[in-house]
Amino acid sequence: MLANEPNVWKPFAGGTDLMVLLEAGRLQHHNYINIWQLDELRGIEVTPEHVTLGALTTYTDIQENQVLSTEFPMLRQAASETGGLAIQNRGTLGGNIVNASPAADSPPALLAYDAEIELTSSSSSRWLRYQGFHTGYKQMQIQPSELLTRIRLPRKPSNCYHYYRKVGTRKAQAISKVCFAAVGWTENEQINDVRIVLGSVAPIVIRCEKTESSLRGQAFSDSTIAKARDVMNHEITPIDDIRSTAAYRLRVATNLLADFLSGLKIH
């Protein structure tokens, strides 16, 4: 159907965001394919190199998987902080990605974990890095004939430090004002490598590569943290909107950066 009638049909999975738009009278598209019953899009596969999740993996599925809880704790935490139990039972990882909200909870963790995604059409399939998949607000590198089918996470060395914080108006069932996900490795009391990702501060979830570069190879010190905060201040340009202000987002993001580095130091 997607191939034969391009731009007519749009897949939906759990429908948790779609139903909100429907009730609000803001649903622009009208022809949908319900893919909830496609068992081929379910399941979590573990190999020595990767953990691969079907696009219909729910937030509850993520929380109940022992390998994800142990090796990818930020993804598990993101799943536990997404909506309430009803949303977690119905909402899907694939849906969270293609819904393309910059305030989504799981994409920062996926980007920090260097995830890959599989896009499948009736004639072929392709894997691509999740980084770069979102090109602008609600814009993605997916063709009208393609369906997101799987998400693949490379398994990491066990000495990685994980840090995930979602800052919202409430502790639960709130859209994030700032979402911060980061992983880091140390060696000889220096920062060996880091990946730092922010949500809700730009039209898409972004990786702060300039901030990362300012930290690699640096010893832990107040000046290292101060320099990284300054770089992040210039790297991100949050906006004022109904949920928060640009100044608040910027202050929170740099405070979380300092908190992450403090935790990485004692890891």
N, C-alpha and C positions, 0 to 999 in steps of 0.2 A: 504493500500500500504506500509506503514511504517513497519507494522508487517510482511507482507508476503514476502517482499524483503528487509531485513535488510541492512542498510548502502548503499543502492542504491539510495533511494529518500531522498531529503532534503527539508523541508518546507521553503518558504520565504513569507514575508508579504508585507511591503511597497517596499522593494527592493532597498532602497536608497543607501546602501553601496554595495550591490551586483552588481548594475549597474556600479559603479565606477570600481570595480575589473574586470568586464566583458570588459569594454572599455580599461582597462590597460593591458588586456591579462593575468591577474593573477588569473583567476577563475579556481580553481582546480576541483571543483565538477561540474557535467554536467547534472544531473537529478534532477529537482526541481518540487515541488508541490506548486502551487500558492494558498495560503489560504486566500487571500484578501477578497473573497466573503463569507466567513463563518460568518454569522451574529451571531452565538452562541458565537463567540470570541469578540463581541463588547459589549459596554454598561458599565456604572458605577453605581454600586449598593451601597446605603448607608443604614447601619443599626446602631443601637445605639453603637455597639462594633467596627465595621469595615467599611472601604470603600474598595470595591472590584472592580478592573478594569479588563475588558477583555483584553487579550493579544494584540488585534488589536486596542486598544485605542491609538489615535494619539496624538502628542504633542499639536495640536490645540484643541482636545477634552479636554485635561488636563487644558489648559489655560482658557477654557470657563466654566469649572465646578466650581460653587461657593464654595462648600464644600472643594474641594481640594485647591482652592485659599486661603481660610480662615484658614484651619487647617493644610495644608501641603504646605506652601508657597515655601519651597525649591524645591519641585517637580515642582511646577508651574514655578518657575524661571529657573530651568534646562530646561524645555520644551521651554521656550521663548528664551533661548540662544542656542538652538540646530539648527544649520544651518540657512537657510532662510525660508521664508513663504512656499515655495514649499516643502522643506524637512519636515517642521512641519505639513503640511497637509497630507503627505504621510507616514512619518516615524512613527513607532509604539513602544510602551513601551516594549512589548514582544520581538520585534526584537532587540531593543537596548540591552536587557539583554542577549539573546542567541548569539548575534554577538560577545559578550565577549571581547570587547575592553577595556583595562584598562584606556583609555582616554575618555570613554563614559560619557555623561553629567548627565544622570538620575540615574545610579547605586549608586553614592555616597549618594544622597538624599534617595534612597530606603533603603540603608543599615543603614543610620542614623535613619530612621523611623522604623527600625526593621521589615521590610516587610517579608511576606511569599509568596511563589509561588506554584502554582498547576501544576503538571505534569500529563498528561493524555495519556493513551495508549488505544488500542481497547478493552482491557479487564479490566482496572482498572484506578484509579486516586489516587494521593497522594499529600499531602501538606508538604512542608519543609521550614525551615527558609532560607531566601535569604543569610544570612551570612553562609558561607561555601559552597555555591552552586558552585562558581568558585574555582577550585582547582589548577589551573596553567594557563599559557597563552593559551587562547582559549580552555581550558579544563573545563568541567562542569559535575555535577552529573545528567546527563540526558541520558537516554538510547536511542538507535537508533529508538526504536519503540514509543517514547514518544514525545508529543507536549506540549509546555508551553501554558497553557490555561487561567490562571487568576493570578492576583497579588493582595494580600490583605494587607491593611495597618491598624494597630490597631489605633483607635482614642485616642488622648492623652489629658491630662488636658490642659486647656487653658492658664496656666501660663508658658508654655514652651517657651524658647527663641530659635529662628531659625537663622542660619547663613550659607549662601551659597555664595561662591566666585569661579568663573572660571577665571583663568588667562591664557591668550593666547596672540598671537602676535598682534591680532586686537581685537576690542570690539565686533565684530560680525563675524559669519561664520569662526571661527578659531577652530582648535583642541587644547584642553587645554594642557598647560605645567604643570599646577597644578590645581586640582579641590578640593576644601575644603568644606565639609558639616558637620555641627555640630548642635546638640541640647543640651540645658542645663536647669537645674532647680536649683534655689537657695532657701535657707531657713536660716533665722536668719543671713543674711549677710555672709553665707558660701555657697560653691559649694556643692549642695546636690547630683547631678548626672549629667553626661555628656556622650554624644556619639560623637566621632570624627572620621570622615571618610575622606580618601584621595584617589584621583584618579590621574593617570599619574605619580605615583612615584614608582610603583612596577609592576610586571607582571599581577596582578589583582588589583581591587579596594580593599583597605584594611581598616580595622577598627583599630585604634590606642589604643588598650586596655591598654597597659602599661602607656601611657600618661594619659588616662582616670583615671586609678587607682591613679596616682600621684596627681590628682586634687580633688578627692572625699573627702568631709569633711574638705577641706582647706578653710581658710579665704582668701579673696582677698588681695594680697600684691605683691610687686615687686618680692619678693623672691619666691612666689608661681608660678608666671609666668616664672621666670628664671629657676626654677627647671623643670617645664613642658616643656619648650623649650629644655632643656638639654636632658630630657627623649626622646622627639620626635627625636632629633638629632641622638640618638642611635637606635631608633626603626625603622626608615625607611632608606632604602638604595637605593635612586634614581640612575638612570643610565644616562650617556651621550648618546644622540641620535641626530637625525637630527633636532629636534624641540628645544632642550634646553640642558643645562648641569646639571650634578648632583648637583654641588655647588649652581647653581641658584635655582633649585627646592627645595633644602634643606632650603635655606635662605627664600624663599617665603613661604614655608609651615610653618616654625616657626614664621614668621612675621604674617601670617594669624591666627595662634593659639593665639598670643598675642592680635590681634585685636578682635577675637571672645571673649576672656576672658574679654576684656575691655567693650564690649557690654553687656556681661552677667552680669557684675557687676552693671550696671546702669539699667538693665531691670526691 
